Amino acid sequence: MLSALRKYLILPKLIRLSWSAPKNRTVAWDRYWAGIARTGARSDVLWDSGTDHELLAYRDVLRRHFDPSLPIVDVGCGHGAFSRALTAYSPRVLGVDVSPHAVARASGESAGVEGVSYLARDMTGPGAGAGLVGSTDANVFVRGVLHVLDAANQAALMENLRQLVGARGTVFLAETNFQGNPVEYVSHLGASLRSIPAPLELAIRKLPMPGHFGPEELARAMPKDRWTLVEDGAATIETNPLMDAAGNSRVPGYFAVLKAKDPDAGR
Ligand SMILES: C[S@@+](CC[C@H](N)C(=O)[O-])C[C@H]1O[C@@H](n2cnc3c(N)ncnc32)[C@H](O)[C@@H]1O
């Protein structure tokens, strides 16, 4: 019992570290990306495993549901690691992120990769899905974005995705769905009173504390009269191996595949 409570001794440190994180989420994300020096395994980025292992776990689902003739929009693409890998599933991939610094980094890291481009846009803004891929429907890939948005912005994002997918496109999402409070979450990722893995400490200092996103959150953000849930299940979100002290760089997650109902109503 006492040892279970020990982890809560970290709470004052967490509060102190997160004190200076900008309250405006857009500002927070752009400052975070502006300060990133390195990406890939053992870099600064908490959710970057540096491998395509996680995407490979989604391969069969993506092949089953993504029409390969449609472009893919990677929403909240960050530094573009998944956007680049998604060129295996479509000749045209567009990574979109609210942070211009993320987009600049993604573009730089994608030099020489054919079929991928990037754009800075807040995908929760009114009509943000419009004009991204011209008049065609698109498949949408979302990894690790909904769980960093509040409920109102999750709903706004999903409404924009309806515009993007139209009748032929499909949404695939994979999100962190850790069941526990913030102290349990950071403890899972290796934080203790003695030390905090560097990528985790950077995220705590600069970003709003994330939530989790599972079936309940999905039902709220994607009402049944607007979306058909085609497939869902458990996923494993792979983070930076620097979090692996206790084999915990893997976070329980949730994936879902969705089609829009009556998509023209969203256009
Ligand atoms: C946890 S990161 C995941 C990045 C990327 N999907 C990956 O898995 O490597 C969340 C990303 O969502 C972006 N983001 C947050 N809010 C957004 C919004 N409203 N519109 C577009 N992108 C957003 C952030 O800038 C950040 O790059």
Ligand as a Chemical Component Dictionary entry (heavy atoms), coordinates in Angstrom:
data_LIG
# 
_chem_comp.id                   LIG 
_chem_comp.type                 NON-POLYMER 
_chem_comp.pdbx_formal_charge   0 
_chem_comp.three_letter_code    LIG 
# 
loop_
_chem_comp_atom.comp_id 
_chem_comp_atom.atom_id 
_chem_comp_atom.alt_atom_id 
_chem_comp_atom.type_symbol 
_chem_comp_atom.charge 
_chem_comp_atom.model_Cartn_x 
_chem_comp_atom.model_Cartn_y 
_chem_comp_atom.model_Cartn_z 
_chem_comp_atom.pdbx_ordinal 
LIG C1  C1  C 0  1.474  13.532 -29.991 1  
LIG S1  S1  S 1  1.881  14.389 -31.459 2  
LIG C2  C2  C 0  1.721  13.110 -32.683 3  
LIG C3  C3  C 0  2.453  13.428 -33.954 4  
LIG C4  C4  C 0  2.367  12.386 -35.058 5  
LIG N1  N1  N 0  0.990  12.068 -35.402 6  
LIG C5  C5  C 0  3.103  11.129 -34.650 7  
LIG O1  O1  O 0  2.436  10.169 -34.235 8  
LIG O2  O2  O -1 4.339  11.114 -34.728 9  
LIG C6  C6  C 0  0.420  15.366 -31.728 10 
LIG C7  C7  C 0  0.547  16.272 -32.944 11 
LIG O3  O3  O 0  -0.701 16.907 -33.196 12 
LIG C8  C8  C 0  -0.469 18.238 -33.568 13 
LIG N2  N2  N 0  -1.699 19.001 -33.291 14 
LIG C9  C9  C 0  -2.189 19.336 -32.084 15 
LIG N3  N3  N 0  -3.335 20.024 -32.226 16 
LIG C10 C10 C 0  -3.574 20.107 -33.572 17 
LIG C11 C11 C 0  -4.592 20.722 -34.345 18 
LIG N4  N4  N 0  -5.599 21.390 -33.757 19 
LIG N5  N5  N 0  -4.519 20.627 -35.702 20 
LIG C12 C12 C 0  -3.493 19.971 -36.297 21 
LIG N6  N6  N 0  -2.495 19.391 -35.598 22 
LIG C13 C13 C 0  -2.535 19.441 -34.255 23 
LIG C14 C14 C 0  0.729  18.663 -32.727 24 
LIG O4  O4  O 0  1.425  19.785 -33.222 25 
LIG C15 C15 C 0  1.572  17.385 -32.768 26 
LIG O5  O5  O 0  2.464  17.393 -33.845 27 
# 
loop_
_chem_comp_bond.comp_id 
_chem_comp_bond.atom_id_1 
_chem_comp_bond.atom_id_2 
_chem_comp_bond.value_order 
_chem_comp_bond.pdbx_ordinal 
LIG C1  S1  SING 1  
LIG S1  C2  SING 2  
LIG S1  C6  SING 3  
LIG C2  C3  SING 4  
LIG C3  C4  SING 5  
LIG C4  N1  SING 6  
LIG C4  C5  SING 7  
LIG C5  O1  DOUB 8  
LIG C5  O2  SING 9  
LIG C6  C7  SING 10 
LIG C7  O3  SING 11 
LIG C7  C15 SING 12 
LIG O3  C8  SING 13 
LIG C8  N2  SING 14 
LIG C8  C14 SING 15 
LIG N2  C9  SING 16 
LIG N2  C13 SING 17 
LIG C9  N3  DOUB 18 
LIG N3  C10 SING 19 
LIG C10 C11 SING 20 
LIG C10 C13 DOUB 21 
LIG C11 N4  SING 22 
LIG C11 N5  DOUB 23 
LIG N5  C12 SING 24 
LIG C12 N6  DOUB 25 
LIG N6  C13 SING 26 
LIG C14 O4  SING 27 
LIG C14 C15 SING 28 
LIG C15 O5  SING 29 
# 
